[in-house]
Amino acid sequence: MNKLNLLIIILIGITILACSSDDNNQNAFNQSQKLIKKITVSQNDISQSILTFEYGNNKLVSLTNDLDRKTEYAYLGSQLDYERILEYNFQTEIYDLEYEQTDFEYENNILKSDVVTVNGNPIQKHDYFLQSSGKIVLYNFFNFTNNQWNSGGSRIFEYSYGNIIQEVQTDNTDAVVFKLQYTYDDKKHPLKNLDIQIKRRIWGYRLNAMNENNILSYATYDENNNLLSSFSYAYQYDADGFPIEREKTDSNGQVVETISYEYE
């Protein structure tokens, strides 16, 4: 075999390996960029609610709780500009009853504060302090009463490996009101691939979006560190390590909630 033929064979081999590597990388990318489409919440096999996620230009544009409320997200460039919550109108059968709106303020492209209004009237605002990742470390909240903003307290977050391991709620004197403590699995969170701006908006209410992994247990304590309640969670996962079902169990061993997850 002459040198020219040998060189051609080597080049063909390199090209095949490169194409194979690109295909593998593309598959990994597609799996890692999985987006949540629907969450179904069932409680004690009695009540059920469905959260539906809608996307546009690779951003979450709405989150709908069936026959209840729809949250719309508006962007200015790459930044979340405002969030509007609409209630379902059973007469028109669409979400056209404005409930509240939250407008966001930034400083040097970093979230600084927001103001919540109902029918144009301010009711609450939050001042934020963030990690470099964009996750909330602390926020102070204020209630609008007697034509002025009055401190209501603070929420403080402690993280480990990208997960909230403790939340502490304080009042306007910095006294602890309650605290929450969490443990986690090592699998992917169902909202892993949402923008941090959205994760900050839905960090609570069963979604716990500011975490990298999934909650295995959480406990609530009062101001004197007395245990008030505790729950544990069990999951089923898909082949990519994302949860497809979650069962919530109370301290008596009773399953009190089941959540199923569907992805795009």
Solvent accessible surface area in square Angstrom, and as a share of the most:
residue,aa,sasa,rsa
1,M,172,0.77
2,N,89,0.46
3,K,177,0.75
4,L,117,0.58
5,N,69,0.35
6,L,90,0.45
7,L,94,0.47
8,I,80,0.41
9,I,91,0.46
10,I,87,0.44
11,L,97,0.48
12,I,97,0.49
13,G,31,0.29
14,I,103,0.52
15,T,79,0.46
16,I,110,0.56
17,L,127,0.63
18,A,50,0.39
19,C,72,0.43
20,S,52,0.34
21,S,53,0.34
22,D,89,0.46
23,D,88,0.45
24,N,94,0.48
25,N,93,0.48
26,Q,95,0.42
27,N,82,0.42
28,A,57,0.44
29,F,113,0.47
30,N,82,0.42
31,Q,86,0.38
32,S,36,0.24
33,Q,86,0.38
34,K,35,0.15
35,L,41,0.21
36,I,1,0.00
37,K,82,0.35
38,K,59,0.25
39,I,2,0.01
40,T,22,0.13
41,V,5,0.03
42,S,25,0.16
43,Q,69,0.31
44,N,86,0.44
45,D,144,0.75
46,I,153,0.78
47,S,57,0.37
48,Q,118,0.52
49,S,32,0.20
50,I,48,0.25
51,L,25,0.12
52,T,59,0.34
53,F,6,0.03
54,E,93,0.42
55,Y,43,0.16
56,G,27,0.26
57,N,141,0.72
58,N,148,0.76
59,K,63,0.27
60,L,4,0.02
61,V,47,0.27
62,S,5,0.03
63,L,17,0.09
64,T,24,0.14
65,N,44,0.22
66,D,58,0.30
67,L,106,0.53
68,D,66,0.34
69,R,85,0.31
70,K,47,0.20
71,T,20,0.12
72,E,54,0.24
73,Y,12,0.05
74,A,26,0.20
75,Y,51,0.19
76,L,131,0.65
77,G,67,0.64
78,S,82,0.53
79,Q,41,0.18
80,L,3,0.02
81,D,49,0.26
82,Y,54,0.20
83,E,12,0.05
84,R,63,0.23
85,I,27,0.13
86,L,20,0.10
87,E,54,0.24
88,Y,34,0.13
89,N,19,0.10
90,F,146,0.61
91,Q,169,0.75
92,T,72,0.42
93,E,121,0.54
94,I,98,0.50
95,Y,45,0.17
96,D,62,0.32
97,L,82,0.41
98,E,89,0.40
99,Y,75,0.28
100,E,32,0.14
101,Q,32,0.14
102,T,1,0.01
103,D,60,0.31
104,F,21,0.09
105,E,92,0.41
106,Y,50,0.19
107,E,96,0.43
108,N,131,0.67
109,N,125,0.64
110,I,102,0.52
111,L,11,0.06
112,K,92,0.39
113,S,11,0.07
114,D,1,0.00
115,V,50,0.29
116,V,13,0.07
117,T,27,0.16
118,V,41,0.24
119,N,120,0.61
120,G,64,0.62
121,N,93,0.48
122,P,46,0.29
123,I,74,0.38
124,Q,53,0.24
125,K,47,0.20
126,H,28,0.13
127,D,42,0.22
128,Y,23,0.09
129,F,112,0.47
130,L,42,0.21
131,Q,63,0.28
132,S,130,0.84
133,S,63,0.41
134,G,11,0.10
135,K,13,0.06
136,I,1,0.01
137,V,56,0.32
138,L,46,0.23
139,Y,23,0.09
140,N,41,0.21
141,F,34,0.14
142,F,43,0.18
143,N,53,0.27
144,F,66,0.27
145,T,67,0.39
146,N,135,0.69
147,N,138,0.71
148,Q,100,0.44
149,W,81,0.28
150,N,48,0.24
151,S,54,0.35
152,G,19,0.18
153,G,4,0.04
154,S,14,0.09
155,R,30,0.11
156,I,66,0.34
157,F,7,0.03
158,E,87,0.39
159,Y,39,0.15
160,S,40,0.26
161,Y,205,0.78
162,G,25,0.24
163,N,8,0.04
164,I,5,0.03
165,I,55,0.28
166,Q,39,0.17
167,E,5,0.02
168,V,22,0.13
169,Q,19,0.08
170,T,8,0.05
171,D,48,0.25
172,N,94,0.48
173,T,102,0.59
174,D,113,0.59
175,A,50,0.38
176,V,62,0.36
177,V,67,0.38
178,F,54,0.23
179,K,40,0.17
180,L,27,0.14
181,Q,67,0.30
182,Y,23,0.09
183,T,73,0.43
184,Y,35,0.13
185,D,22,0.12
186,D,120,0.62
187,K,80,0.34
188,K,63,0.27
189,H,8,0.04
190,P,7,0.05
191,L,1,0.01
192,K,67,0.28
193,N,35,0.18
194,L,12,0.06
195,D,69,0.36
196,I,45,0.23
197,Q,22,0.10
198,I,1,0.01
199,K,16,0.07
200,R,18,0.07
201,R,61,0.22
202,I,14,0.07
203,W,49,0.17
204,G,13,0.13
205,Y,200,0.76
206,R,98,0.36
207,L,15,0.08
208,N,28,0.14
209,A,0,0.00
210,M,0,0.00
211,N,5,0.03
212,E,61,0.27
213,N,30,0.15
214,N,4,0.02
215,I,8,0.04
216,L,67,0.33
217,S,36,0.24
218,Y,48,0.18
219,A,15,0.12
220,T,22,0.13
221,Y,45,0.17
222,D,25,0.13
223,E,102,0.46
224,N,106,0.54
225,N,90,0.46
226,N,82,0.42
227,L,104,0.52
228,L,106,0.53
229,S,43,0.28
230,S,34,0.22
231,F,44,0.18
232,S,51,0.33
233,Y,21,0.08
234,A,64,0.49
235,Y,33,0.12
236,Q,104,0.46
237,Y,69,0.26
238,D,39,0.20
239,A,112,0.86
240,D,33,0.17
241,G,15,0.14
242,F,0,0.00
243,P,0,0.00
244,I,68,0.34
245,E,53,0.24
246,R,14,0.05
247,E,65,0.29
248,K,33,0.14
249,T,30,0.18
250,D,31,0.16
251,S,91,0.59
252,N,135,0.69
253,G,55,0.53
254,Q,111,0.49
255,V,57,0.33
256,V,34,0.20
257,E,8,0.04
258,T,40,0.23
259,I,2,0.01
260,S,41,0.26
261,Y,17,0.07
262,E,73,0.33
263,Y,33,0.13
264,E,123,0.55
